[in-house]
Structure formats: C-alpha cells, structure tokens
Amino acid sequence: HLADTLKAFRNLLIRGENVFYIIQMLARHMRILAQLHQAKDQGYTGKKLAEHIKVASYFLSRYEYQAQLWSVNQLQTLVQKLYMLERTLKQRSHLDSNKFFLNWTLFYLHSIDPIQV
C-alpha cells in the first residue's frame, strides 16, 4: 500500500497539484475518518451517520472500510503530523516542497502500523 500511496502522491505532484492542497485534503480525509469512529461510538448508523459526519451516504461504506484500518488515535496523530508538515514547508521555503513531502510520506507512513482487518 505504501508504494501505491507514494505513486499516487507523486502523480498528483507531476500533474501540478499544489503540495499544500494535497496535505489539506489528506488531513480532511483523516479527520472525517476519526469523526466516523466517534459518531459510531455515539450510536449513529446509516443515513444519520453520513449526515453527522457531513458526507454523502453513497460514500459511507468506503469511509467505514477505511476507518476500520486506523484507530482514532492514529488518525488524530496523523492529522497533527500533517499540520506540522505544512507549517514546516511554509517556514522553510528553500526546501523542495514536493520532494520533502514525498520523503516525509515514505518515512511517516512506513513508521505507523494500520490496524489489520
């Protein structure tokens, strides 16, 4: 999965997507997965769950599958790390942001262990 993730990010960067946009979208996705965990713990299901986390019910099963791969703590930690990465890139404009992002992704994603389903 790591190789596929890196390839997808690299392709986005090659196509000209802004590294900060990618980071923000990834953080948003992880926040939604964490919110899904918390909402399910509160008893939300089905359409009510989708409404609570503000996603289309059509996509809910995909979010539920992805959410089960991570604990809430892992998701929250990843979101914090993404914000730290974004801040680092903004503060150090001399860095090659794209290369730094790909290297960070390789290092960070390799160091965490998603829950095995």
N, C-alpha and C positions, 0 to 999 in steps of 0.2 A: 504494500500500500504506500509506503514511503516513496518509492521510486515513481509511482503514478502521481502522487501529490506533487512532487518536485517537477515532474514533467508538465503537469497542468499549470502550475505557477509560472514555470519558465515560458510556456506557450503564451500565457496571458501577457507576460512582460514583453515578449517578442512582438506581439500584436499591438503593443503600445499602451497597454493598460498602465495606469499610474500605480506605483507600488503602494502608495498611501491608500488608494481606493481598495486595493486587494486586502490590505491589512484591516481596514474598516469593515469590509464585507465579511471577512473571516471572523472578526470579533463579534459582529452582529449575529452571525450564524451560531457561534458558540453560546452567546447569551440566550438565544432562542432555545437551544437545546437544554441549557440549565433551567430556564423558566419552565420548560416542558416537564422536567423532573419534578420541580417544586409544585407545579399545578397538579400533576398526577398524585403526588403525595397528599394534596388537599382534596382529592376525590374527583377532580374534573376528568371527564371522558368525552370521547366523540366530538360532536359539533361544539359543545360548551368548552372543551379543552382547546380546540382550534381558535375559538373566539377569544378565550382568555389570553392565549399567547400571541394573538393577532397574526395568525397565518391562515391561508386558505385551507379549508378542510380537505380539499383534494390532495394536498401535500402532507397531511398529517402523518400518514403511515410511514413516509420516508423520514420525517423528523423523528418519529418514535423509534424507528430502527437505528438511526444514527445516535440518538440519545442513549440507547442501551449500551453503546460501546464505551461510554465515558461516565465517570462518576460526576456528581455536581461539583465536587472539589476540584477534579481535574479540569473541568470546563471553566470554572471561575479562575483557576490559576492560569490557564491558557489565555483567557481574556486579559488578565493583568499583564502577562508577558507580552502580549501583542501591543498593548498600550505603551509599555516600556520600550519596545522595539520602535514604535512610531516616534516616540519622543527622542530616542537616541538618534534616529535617522534625521530628524528635523534639527537637532542640536549640532550634528556633525555633518554639515552639508558637503564637506570634502570627500565623504565616503561615496563609493559607487553603491547607491541605494539598492539597485536590483541585485547585484552580486551579494551584498551584505544580507539582504532578505532571504535569498536562496540558501546561503550558508547557515543563517540563523534557523531556517526551517529544517534543514538537514540535522543540525545539532539538536534543536529542541524536540522535534518530533521523534527523533531516534532515542531520546532520553526518557520519554514517557511510555507507559505501558497501558494502552487502552484495555478495558475490561474484555476478557474473552467471552464470546457468546456461545 
